Amino acid sequence: MKFIRKQLDKIKPHFDKGGKLETYAPAYYGIETFLFVPNHTTKHGAHIRDGVDLKRVMMVVVIALLPALIFGIWNIGYQNMGEGKEFLEYFMYGAIRFLPMVIVSYGVGLGIEFAYAIFRGHEVNEGYLVTGLLIPMIMPIDLPLWMLAVSVVFAVLIGKEAFGGTGMNILNPALVARAFALFSYAPYMSGNTVWVADSVADGVSGETVLGAVAGGIAPNTSVFDMFMGYMPGSVGETSVLMILLGAGLLIITGIASWRIMISCLVGASLMGFLFNIIGSSTNELLNFPWWQHLMVGGFAFGLVFMATDPVTAAQTNKGKWIYGFLIGIFAILIRVVNPTLPEGMMMAILLMNVFAPTIDHYIIEANVKRRKKRLQKVNV
């Protein structure tokens, strides 16, 4: 690291004010602050220094994603090649299929971020460090790379930069990318073939649990396999166990809200339980056990890594309870009622992203009214 520090210091004068590369200073400082904590101090107000800046927070989220990522890459190989292979064979097969998606996501997304930073003359935003990994983790492994690139462009330009960049967006950019891909390239985002690409094993089915149930077919996936993740799906969403490991890290570090997670679980459980009571002879999703809804599809992954996004989620403590609860309610409602969207979690989170500011507004207004009433009593 000392060598890298020396090299950065050597070329830094060219990017300082008056240097021949001054125009590209945002790109230089973006790389520098990604590698090293800034060495400057505040000149006004409280002089507080902390080694955990926004980039470090983003890196913790990336670390929390690693268990689900590693398992998901292995699972790609397992779902395609069938049983009887070694761990490394499965993992290498999955890595060869998945890494190009990561390269495209970061290449296109960071390219736009750097271009905007240079054009506007500000530092590079850090938020795409996580978004760039989340996007390929929630996409079908068989999605053509050019479609992924277009989805990334839309997510960064319309879902993020149009609102002012990191910290100003009202919608989760990764989910914006998935929603764009779903509505623009529907045949590549749903069905029995998109989750298992170029299968080399006979009898391999790419049908997800929710897809099977929505089609009126009883899934042949055991509860153990649902929890462990031995089933078709996107890289990030299959293993509940690995997602829980990431959730533990995010909760311990205080980066993700446990209130949103718990309330979302309660809302989804309640909605699923009510549907089980109603039952149906034509819609098998009404009969699908409520607690199994929590282990399939993108529910667990969305709950931990999407719903808790500190930028697009509710900010007040009471608001977080309401926000998470409604996400759980709508996720199961959309799954069961809308036959074209047997997933539901993505739409539920995006919907509540829009209403999060409204929830916080009324929570704060209620607090203000209560304080005014207490003040009036004191004055009397």
VEXDRENRO-96901 format. One record per residue (C-alpha): residue in three letters; x, y, z. Coordinates in steps of 0.2 Angstrom, whole numbers, plus 5000, padded with zeros to 4 digits. Example, Ala and Ser with C-alpha at 12.3 -4.5 7.8 and 13.67 -1.06 7.14 Angstrom:
<nodes>
ALA506249785039;SER506849955036;
</nodes>
This chain:
<nodes>
MET500050005000;LYS501550125003;PHE502050104985;ILE500250144979;ARG500250294991;LYS501950354984;GLN501350344966;LEU499750434969;ASP500650574978;LYS501850584963;ILE500450614950;LYS499350714962;PRO500050884957;HIS499450864939;PHE497650854946;ASP497750994958;LYS497151174953;GLY498151234939;GLY498851064934;LYS498751004916;LEU497450864921;GLU496450974933;THR494850934923;TYR495050754928;ALA495250784946;PRO493650704952;ALA494150544944;TYR495850544953;TYR495150594970;GLY493850464968;ILE495150324966;GLU496250404980;THR494850404993;PHE494250234988;LEU496050164992;PHE496450275007;VAL495450375020;PRO495550565016;ASN497050645026;HIS496250815027;THR495350885043;THR493750995044;LYS494151185045;HIS492451235053;GLY491351165066;ALA491651005076;HIS493350925071;ILE492850745071;ARG493850615062;ASP493150435059;GLY493950295048;VAL492250235043;ASP491750355029;LEU490450315016;LYS491650215005;ARG492050105020;VAL490150085024;MET489950025006;MET491349905008;VAL490549825023;VAL488949795013;VAL490049714999;ILE490849595012;ALA489049555019;LEU488549505001;LEU490049384999;PRO489249235007;ALA487749244996;LEU488849284981;ILE490049134983;PHE488649014986;GLY487649084971;ILE489149064959;TRP489348884965;ASN487448854963;ILE487448914945;GLY488648764941;TYR487648644952;GLN486048684944;ASN486748674926;MET487948524928;GLY486848414940;GLU487548304954;GLY489248214954;LYS490448354951;GLU491748434962;PHE491548594971;LEU492848684961;GLU492048624944;TYR490348694950;PHE491148854956;MET492248884940;TYR490748854929;GLY489748984939;ALA491149104939;ILE491449104920;ARG489549134918;PHE489449274931;LEU491049374931;PRO490649444913;MET489049514921;VAL490049594935;ILE491249674923;VAL489849744912;SER488949814927;TYR490449904935;GLY491149954918;VAL489650034912;GLY489050104929;LEU490650174935;GLY491050244917;ILE489450344919;GLU489850394937;PHE491550454932;ALA490950554917;TYR489650634927;ALA490950684941;ILE492050754928;PHE490650854919;ARG489950924935;GLY491650944944;HIS491250854960;GLU491950694968;VAL491450524962;ASN489950454971;GLU490250294981;GLY488550214980;TYR488850114965;LEU490150014974;VAL488649914980;THR487449944966;GLY488649874954;LEU488749704962;LEU486849704967;ILE486249724949;PRO487049564942;MET486649464958;ILE484749494955;MET484749464936;PRO484549294927;ILE486149214923;ASP485649194905;LEU485249384902;PRO486249444887;LEU487649564892;TRP487049704881;MET485349704890;LEU486149704906;ALA487149854900;VAL485649954894;SER484749914911;VAL486249984920;VAL486250144910;PHE484450174914;ALA484650134932;VAL486150254934;LEU485450394923;ILE483650394927;GLY483550304944;LYS485050394952;GLU485950544943;ALA484250624937;PHE483950654956;GLY485650714960;GLY486650564963;THR487050464978;GLY486050504993;MET484650594982;ASN483850454973;ILE482150404979;LEU482150224971;ASN483450084974;PRO484550094958;ALA484749904958;LEU482949874958;VAL482650004945;ALA483849904933;ARG482949744936;ALA481249824934;PHE481849904917;ALA482449734911;LEU480849654917;PHE479749764907;SER480849794892;TYR481549614890;ALA480149504898;PRO480549344889;TYR482349354896;MET481749394914;SER480549254917;GLY480149074913;ASN480948904915;THR482448934905;VAL483249104911;TRP483849044928;VAL484848894921;ALA485948934906;ASP486548814893;SER486248664904;VAL487448524901;ALA486548394912;ASP485048294906;GLY483448324915;VAL483948494923;SER482448614925;GLY482648794927;GLU480948824935;THR480948914951;VAL479848864966;LEU478749014964;GLY478548984945;ALA478048804948;VAL476748854961;ALA476048994950;GLY475848864936;GLY474848754948;ILE476348624950;ALA476848564967;PRO478748604969;ASN479948464971;THR481048564981;SER481248515000;VAL481148645014;PHE482948605018;ASP483448645000;MET482448805000;PHE483348865016;MET485148815010;GLY484848874992;TYR484948714981;MET483648784968;PRO483648884953;GLY483649074954;SER484749224953;VAL486449224961;GLY486049324976;GLU484249254980;THR484349074983;SER485249034999;VAL484349105015;LEU485749045026;MET487049145017;ILE485849295016;LEU485649285035;LEU487549285038;GLY487649445028;ALA486149515038;GLY487049475054;LEU488549585049;LEU487449725043;ILE486449725060;ILE488049715071;THR488849855062;GLY487249965062;ILE487249985043;ALA485549905040;SER483949925051;TRP483349775060;ARG481649865063;ILE481349855044;MET481849675043;ILE480749615058;SER479249715052;CYS479449655034;LEU479449475041;VAL477949505051;GLY476949585037;ALA477349445025;SER476949315037;LEU475349395041;MET474849415023;GLY475349235019;PHE474449165034;LEU472849255029;PHE472949185011;ASN473149015018;ILE471549035028;ILE470649095012;GLY471348955001;SER470948914983;SER470648774971;THR471248874956;ASN472748984963;GLU474048874972;LEU474949024978;LEU473549044990;ASN473848874997;PHE475748894998;PRO476348885016;TRP476549065023;TRP478249025031;GLN478948955014;HIS478549115006;LEU479949185017;MET481249065010;VAL480949074991;GLY481149204977;GLY481949364981;PHE481149394998;ALA482549365009;PHE483849454998;GLY482649594995;LEU482349605014;VAL484149615019;PHE484949715005;MET483649814996;ALA482249865009;THR483549925021;ASP484450045009;PRO484750195020;VAL484450315006;THR482750254999;ALA482050185016;ALA481050275029;GLN482150375041;THR481150385057;ASN481150235069;LYS479250225068;GLY479250255050;LYS480450105048;TRP479149985057;ILE477750045045;TYR478850045029;GLY479449865032;PHE477749805037;LEU476949865021;ILE478349795010;GLY478049625018;ILE476149645015;PHE476349704997;ALA477649574992;ILE476549424996;LEU474949514989;ILE475849544973;ARG476449364972;VAL474749284975;VAL473649404966;ASN474649454950;PRO474949294940;THR476249394929;LEU477349434944;PRO477549274954;GLU478949364963;GLY478249524971;MET479749584982;MET480449704969;MET478849794966;ALA478449804984;ILE480049884988;LEU479950004974;LEU478250054979;MET478650084997;ASN480250184991;VAL479050314984;PHE477950325000;ALA479450325012;PRO479550515013;THR477750525015;ILE477750405030;ASP479150505038;HIS478250665035;TYR476750605045;ILE477750535059;ILE478650695061;GLU477050795060;ALA476250685073;ASN477850715085;VAL477750895082;LYS475850905087;ARG476150795103;ARG477550915108;LYS476451065105;LYS475150985116;ARG476350955130;LEU476951135129;GLN475251205130;LYS474951095146;VAL476551165154;ASN476051345150;VAL474351325157;
</nodes>
